[in-house]
Structures are given as C-alpha cells and as structure tokens.
Amino acid sequence: MRCTLAMGVAECKTLDMQRIWIIAGFLCAVGLLSAAVWTYGYRQALSQLSEKAEADLELAADRLSTQMQVYQEVAALMADHPALQALGAGAQQQAARKVLLDVADKTAAVNVIYLDTDGQALAAAQPVAQLDMSEHPAFERAMQGALGSAHGVEHESGDRIYSYAAPAFGDSGQIKGALMVLADVQDVEQTWRGSTDAVFFVDADGVVFISNRSDLLLWHRAQGQQGLMSPAGENVEFASSRVAGHEVWKLNWGRYLPRRALHLTLDLPVIAMTAEMLVDVAPARRLAGLQAAAVAAICFAFGALLFLASERRRTLADANTVLESRVAQRTRALTAANSALRREVAEREEAEAALKQAQAELVQAGKLSALGKMSAGISHELNQPLMAIQQFADNGSAFLERGKEKKTGENLSRISDMAARMARIIKNLRAFARNESEPMGRVDLVEVLNTAAELTESRLRDEGVELSWEPPNSAVYAWGGEVRLVQVFVNLINNGADAMADRAARKISITLTEGQPIRVSVRDTGPGIEDPDRVFEPFYTTKTVGSSEGMGLGLSISYGLVQSFGGDIRGANTDDGAEFTVELEPFSEDKAA
C-alpha cells in the first residue's frame, strides 16, 4: 500500500520499513541463490576441467616416457653390437667410435659411451671428461645385469642429463661391459615446451627435473610439503584447498603460471618420476561467474517485474474500477514476458547440456584413439595365426561335409596348434615389452620354415606370389627360439611380398644350407634394396611413413632377434631382386649343457 493523506506519519514509516525489509530480503535471497549457482557451476566446471587435464597430463607423460624410452631401447639394442664386442685398439676403437657417433647423431643423444666392467670408457661418440664411471648409478645397475637409469645436472655445463646403461653379455652369458646413452632433457622438452598448461616432472628427491616452464626447473619440495621452493630455498606464496574432491593451489610463482590452479599428479614408475600439472581455473571461475550473473540477472528481472506489477496493481486498486480492463491486459503482457524468460532459461539449460555432451564425446574420442593405437601392435603380431586358424576352420568344415573325418581332425589339430602358437606369440610380446625372452634351445629349422610358409600361404596365394621351398627329408637343428625365428622368417617373406607388389613376376625362394654356420636364404624378384647398409636400422623404410604398411621396425627387430641367438642376418641385391641371408649356429649338446 502507498501512503495516502488519510494515513498518519507513523503508518507511512511502518510501510516504508516493511518495503525496505522486503527488498533487503529479496536481495539476500538473490545473493544466496547466485552464490549457490556459482558454487555448483564452479564444481561442475572443475570436474570437466579435471577430466580434460587428466587426459592432457597422461598425453604429456606418455610423450615424455616414449621419448625417453627411445634412448633406453637404443642402449639395449646397441649394447651387443659386433663393433663394440670386438673392441681392442687402433682401428677397432675407430670403428666402434664411428658406430657410437652414428647412433648419437641419429638419436640426438648427448653422448654414447661403451664402458668395460671397471667403468672405464673404451669408446665414445664424443670426448668424455670423466673416463671413470664406475660409481655412476646407471653403470652399477648395468653391472648387475639389468637396465640402469639415472639423472642429474652436470656441474660444468649445467645441463640436465638422463642416462641409460645396458649390459653387454659375452658368449657364455657373462657381462663384458656396458653401453651408456646420455640424453639432454632440454632437447626432449623442446617438442612440448610452451604448451598452455604448466607440466613438470618431480623426481624421488622432490626436485623438478623436467618442465615446460623454465621458471620451475630445479625447484624442490621439502619432505611432507605440497608446495615447491625456489632453488635458493626461499619460501614462495602457496596455499592449498580442496574443492569438490579436487586440489586447488593458490600461488604466486611468476607471470607465466596461474594464480589459482587445479593440481593433478600422475606416478611414472618407468622413469622414476611423478608428473604434475597446474591448470588455470580462471576459465572455470569465469564460467561459474557468468552462470551466477545470468541467474542473478533473471532474478532481478523477475523482481523488477514483480515490483512494477505490484506497484501498478496498487495504483489500479486505488484508481477507478474502470481501469480493470487495462490491469488485465497488463497482466497478460507480464505473463507473456515471464513465458519468454522461462523459454530463455530453458534454452540456456539446453545449450549447457549440449556443451557437456560435446565435451564428453571429445573425451571418449580421445580414449578410443588411444585404444586404437594400442591394438595396432597386437593385431600386427596375431594377424597371421588368425588368418591360418580361419583357413583351417574353413577347410575343416569342407572336409566334415565330405565325410573326411580324419582330415577334419587334422585341421582341428592345426587350429589347436595355431592357438598354442598364438599363446606363445602373446607370451613373447609380453616378454619383449618387459625386456624378457623365452629360453633358447634346440630348434628344428625345417619346422620353423614350414610354419612360416604356412602362416604366409594365404596372403601369397591371394597376391599371386609363388613360394619355392623344398624342405629336406631330415630335421636341421639350430640354436635359437622357435617362435621368434618363425617371426623372423615371416617378416622376411612378407617384406618380399611387399617389395613385389608392382611386379609382374612374383616369386620367393627359400633355401636351407647345412654347415657351420647354417644358412637360410630368402630371395625375391622385387626391385632390390635401395640402401643395403641401412636396411636394418630402426625406422628405416621405403614405405609411406605412418601408413598401415609399416614403420620400418620389422627388419630391425628381426636383426636384434637373430643377433640374440648368436647368429647374423644380412641383405644384398641380386640380378633379379633381393636376398636376405640368416646365419645360425648349429645346435650341440655341449653348448646346451
């Protein structure tokens, strides 16, 4: 009600106070509702930000682990190189240094050093200031027969170095030395430095050893603390809080780092570090603020409309009843305005739901992409046995329809053998991933070549490739591993088939020659080898990089497998194609004992 001439001063003051209290109560309600919306929106935005940040952190960690694993694999693959095994003096040292320098140039390693069992450098890609590395943690681990790793900062240059050391074994299994690969962490950082979010990797001592923010390098975390301290030991502004299960840091560590950040961690036992990420929560706070402001604006709009409506209705009530029709019209206008506002609110909610759905689909797409990459390697190893199982199953069905139960049983037995062979392949894949291998022993090369021919028979038949292989009447025993040797010859046959894809005459010939050593030659009628000296190098391929045809690792892995059996493999061009020769040691009971 409004104050009128008929009311006293006290009544008017009472009405004014009631109006003030109503307005104050409305403002408090709007403030509480806006705060609740802001809190809810902030929590939701943090959850979405956390999901994306976790994926980004895993991606950064996988990228670093993969880059560092390259140096680890280089150390493991090159430790038993013939040029290093034959180290002595003079030309041998020059040949070894040439090999190490070539490896360092191709892998961007700071240095590659071959050490004897006393830790003395016998050969190195670059000059070594410290010839005695007997007390180096990575070398000590290598002398125990395992792959060693260590990291630290060089006192002279200030470079952050990550080291890998792999033992080199002699013919009788004793450790003859170690190959150490030194990688400059700064070179690794160049590939992802400057990304939007701050990522840093903390070692077991709490020191920030790797980061895409140079301001954080060599900062350290004291025992039992969450925050970091500068290299000078000065305490910096830091506070930690938990918001909806998420850890939020408040800090002032430089203009390239956020003031408020979502903190995520991920353990990386492979490189003995913990990956941590700081994600700016300012976008989440802005989004929550916009939501709260939108709700407050809507509430104020409603309040203003209601206030105006009430004032108008009071005016109309005090006026003549003749104006009732106008009041009804005004009420209908207000109802339409309210409906429009409700529709706007619904549209905003639908837009927010669509945004959340799109973000969820992006996260799911990232997961499916990662699964696809992981499944590609396994399918490459199991594709051939699966094709053989399918062929035997089709043959068995045909024989069963014809009443040839014996032939059907033979096909079922072959399917069982293929399943067992797939289990062995999976065992070898797991062992390779863990730097393990099955024991070596007596292997029938005739059976190995028969199996390789059987696994590739379907593909060769479909592509019109003639396979010439006449197995001898008796077994030929060599020293090695059956499954891995099958994989070597399958790789050689498939490489030959790939090389002859555009040839009219396609023929692969396999010959087995007994002797000391035993020789197996795989010859094709393709275009030959473009660069025979580099054909066994990792990632060397004439196929399209990144295509489904390969990445250039097949021959490199085959080379490593044959070398692990004490044999040798080489490739050369012939008059009408290319020839790969595998040399293996004959099996003897004395050597097995």
ABEGO torsion letter per residue (X at the ends): XBBBAABBAAAAAAAAAAAAAAAAAAAAAAAAAAAAAAAAAAAAAAAAAAAAAAAAAAAAAAAAAAAAAAAAAAAAAAAABAAAAABBBEAAAAAAAAAAAAAAAAAGBABBBBBBAAGBBABBABBBABABAAABAAAAAAAAGBBBBBBEBBAAAGBBBBBBBBBBBBAAGBBAEBBBBBBBAAAAAAAABGBABBBBBBBAAGBBABBABAAABGBBBBBGBABBBBAAGBBBBBBBBBBGGBBBBBBBAEAABBABBBBBBBBBAAAGBBBBBBBBAAAAAAAAAAAAAAAAAAAAAAAAAAAAAAAAAAAAAABBAAAAAAAAAAAAAAAAAAAAAAAAAAAAAAAAAAAAAAAAAAAAAAAAAAAAAAAAAAAAAAAAAAAAAAAAAAAAAAAAAAGBAAAAAAAAAAAAAAAAAAAAAAAAAAAAAAGBBBBBBBBBAAAAAAAAAAAAAAAAAAAGBBBBBBBBABBBBBBEBAAAAAAAAAAAAAAAAAAAAABABBBBBBBBBBEOBBBBBBBBABAEBABAAAAABBGBBABBBGBAAEAGAAAAAAAAAAAAAGBBBBBBBBAAEBBBBBBBBBBBAAAAX
